[in-house]
Amino acid sequence: MAASYLQKDAMKKFIPLILFAIFASAHAGETEIRQSLQSKFPNVGKLEHVVKTPYAGLYEVIMGDQLLYTDAQGKYLFDGSVIEASSRDDLTEKRRRQLFAIEFDKLPLELAVKKVKGNGKRRLAQFTDPNCGYCKRLEKEFAKMTDVTIYSFLYPIFQGSDEIVRNVHCAKDPVKAWDDWMLNGIAPAYATCNTPTDKVMALARKHHVNGTPNIIFGDGVQAPGYLPAEELEKRLNKPVGN
C-alpha cells in the first residue's frame, strides 16, 4: 500500500514536469524558427505567427500577407498548398481564410461608397481601383445581383487613380459617379473636398491588401481577385461558419 501511494505521489509530481518539457520544447522550436527566419529576412518585421501544424512536422508562418511553411529549424521555406490526400481538401486555403479573416462589423464602413441593391440584406465590401481592369469586370458582375449592400473602399494604387477617386468621393452622388465610370467609362466631373483616401490606404495596409479587387464577405472571409456573379451569390448565401 505504501509503495502504491509513493508511486501515485511521484506520478503527480512527474506529470507536470512532462507537460512543462513538452511546452518548453515546442516554444524552443518556435523561438529558433523566428530567429532563423528573421536573420535571413530582416525586412519582414517581427514574425508574430509561428505555429506547429499537425502535418509532417511543418510550422506555419505568416510573412507579410503570405502563409508559408517551414521546418523545425527555420532552414527552409515552403510556398504552396497542403492537400489532404483522402478528402482532397486544401488545408492551406482553409487556414488562410481563418487567419486572414476580417471582422466585418469592425470595418470603418463610413469610409466606403455604399451601394444598396434590393433589400440590401446581404453584405460585402471591396477594395477597388478605378483603373483596375478586373475591378471593372467585377462591377459588371455586381450589376447582375440584387438584395446586397456593397461597400466600396476606393483604393487608388494605379497611376492616375487618385484624381478619379477624389472626384467620385466629392460628387453629389458618389454611387452614380462610380457606376458611370466603372460601367460606362463616363469620367466624374472635377470636384474637390476632404476625402477618406489616406484612411483607406492605411486600412488596406493594416489588412495586408496589396492588390485590387479584394472582396470581403459578411463572414469576414477575404477573396482577392475577380469572381463571377454565380460564385459571388454562392458565397453570399453560404451559412456562417461553413
Buried (B, 14 or more C-beta within 10 A) or exposed (E): EEEEEEEEEEEEEEEEEEEEEEEEEBEEBBEBBBEBBBEEEEEBEEBEEBBBBEEEEBBBBBBEBEBBBBBBEBEEBBEEEBEEEEEEEEBBEEBBBEEBBBEBEEBEBEBBBBBEBEEBEBBBBBBBBBBBEBBBBBBEBBEEBEEBBBBBBBBBBBEEBBEBBBBBBBBEEBBBBBBBBBEEEEBBEEBEEEBBBEEBBEBBEEBBBEBBBBBBBBBBBBBBEBBEBEEBBEBBEEEEEE
